[in-house]
Amino acid sequence: MADVIADEPDLVVVGETDDAGALVEVVTRGRADVVLLDLGVRGGGVEACAALRDTQIVRQVAMRSDD
């Protein structure tokens, strides 16, 4: 997904992680406006989504992959 986003001239990927525990740090360090989150991420995607409520994220998109 990051490769697809990086191909868009007006979008910038500011961070990636495959661990829910690191998500808030990655999001706040990168000053993200939008977060794409797989609810099945290692460490608990639902919990990570809840932890993002206290950040300045403009939009969150949560999804569940079948992988």
N, C-alpha and C positions, 0 to 999 in steps of 0.2 A: 504494500500500500504506500509506503514511503516513497518508492520509486515513481509511482503514478503521480503523487502529489508534487514531487520535486520537478516533474516535467511541466508543471503549470508555472508560467512566468510570474504570476502575482501571488504565489503561495511559497512559504518557506517551511521546511521541516526543522523544528528547533530541538527535537529530541525523540528518542525511542527507548523503550525498555520492554522486556518480556517478564517483568516482575512487578506485581501490584504494590509491593512494599516500597519500591523506588519511584512509583508513579508521581506522587505529589512533589517530591524533590525535583524530578525531571521537568515537570510542568511549570513549577514556580521558577526554577533556574532559567528555563528557556523562555519564560514570559509568554506562554502560549495563549492564544485567543480561542483556539478550537482544539478539542481532544477527541481522538478516535480511540475507543477502548473496547477491546474484546472482553466480554464478561467472563470468559473462560480462562483469562490470563492466570498464570501461576501466582498463587498467593491470595487470590480472591478478587475478582473483578467487581463484584457488587459492592464489597467493602471499599475498594479503591474509589469507585464512583461516589460513594457516600463521603469519603474523605475529601473529595474535590469540592464539595459544597462550600468550604471555607476559603476557597481560592478566588481569584478574580477572572476566572474563565468566562468568556462570553458565551460559548456554546460547548456542549458535550454531546458526542454521538456514541452510544453504546451498542455493541453488536455481539452476537454469539456465533462463533465459527463452529463448523462440524469437525474440525481437525482434531 
